């Protein structure tokens, strides 16, 4: 679950990228010969969008978690840079539903630093 942008086109791109990450996770589980997840569902909460879009995103998230929770354990992974922000809003949206919450953020993590360093090196190489 990620924050997501206001605009529909941008949001579709966010979801597309999240779906790619989900597929990579499934592939990695297979390579490591570990049980794969039954399904990986991506979502954006779109906190800053207009009320109609926000409520649609909220309903979609709740529906996905509620439906999946009937047959399996739902694990919510907040795709956020740091804790202390939108994850509280995500949890509020899911009140009353059964799920496991991953209380981690992308930062701080060594791989983020490596990613930024590699991006800078690549950008400088194109100059």
Beta strands, then each sheet from edge to edge (+ up, - down):
strand 1: 75-77
strand 2: 100-102
sheet 1: 1+ 2+
end
